[in-house]
Amino acid sequence: MRFMIQSSIEEELPVDVAKSIQICLIRRGWSKTELAERMGVSKQIVSHWCSKPDCDGKRLAKLAQVFDMSVSDFIAEGEDND
């Protein structure tokens, strides 16, 4: 899942939200079902987030909150560290 954020210098930065979700799930030992319960949505919705390139700011903030981290830390989970 890709989410484009705007930096202060007006360039678009790609964010791999799906990768961030997957990494956070693994690190916490959670299933998509558990994340869905914590988010108040169905497992199918979480699966959709993990496969489609759409994510709004409110959802991004809620995901970060559920994973108990800042939005920037959540985003950093999905960044390539090559």
N, C-alpha and C positions, 0 to 999 in steps of 0.2 A: 504494500500500500504506500503510495507516495502522497505527500502533503507538502505543498509549497508554502514556505513562510517568507515574509519580506524582512530583510535586515534593515538597519538604520541607513544604509547606503543605497537602498532601493534595488538590490539585486535579489533574485529569487534563489532560495536554497532548498534543494530537495531533502525531504525527510522521509525515511522509510519506517512508517508507523507500524506496518505489519511485522517487520523485523524486530522493532522495539517490543511489540506485544509478545512475540514468540520468546525473545530472550528473557523478558520479565516473567513470563509464565514458567519457563524452565528454572530460573533462579529461585522462584518461590515454591516450586513444586505444585503449581496450580494447573488444573485442566481448563479448557475453554468454558466448560460448564460452570466451574467455580467462578471464573471471571464474569461470566454472564450473570450469575446470581448476585455478585457484588456490584455489578453495574445496573442491575434491575432490568435486564433485557434477556432475550432468548439466546440459546447457544447458536442458533442459525444467524443471528445478527452478528455475534462475535466472529463466526466463521466468515461472514461477508466482509467484515472489517479486515480480516486477515488475507483477503483475496482481491479486494477492489481498491483502486487508487482514489478513494475519496475519504476525506476526514475533515471535519470542521473544527474550529478552535474550541468550542465547548466540549466536544467529545475528547479532544486531545487533553484538555485540562482535567476532565473527569477521569480519563485513563491514568494520568499522572497521579491524581489524588488517590485513586483506588490502589495503585501500586506504592503509595506513600513516598512520592518523590516529586521534585519540581518538574515542570514541563521541560526545562532544558536538560535535566538529567534523564528524563524519559526519552527524549529525542536522541540524546547521546548514546543510549543503549543500542540504537539501530544504525549508528554510523559505522562505516567501514573504517577500520584502523590499520589499513595496509601501509 
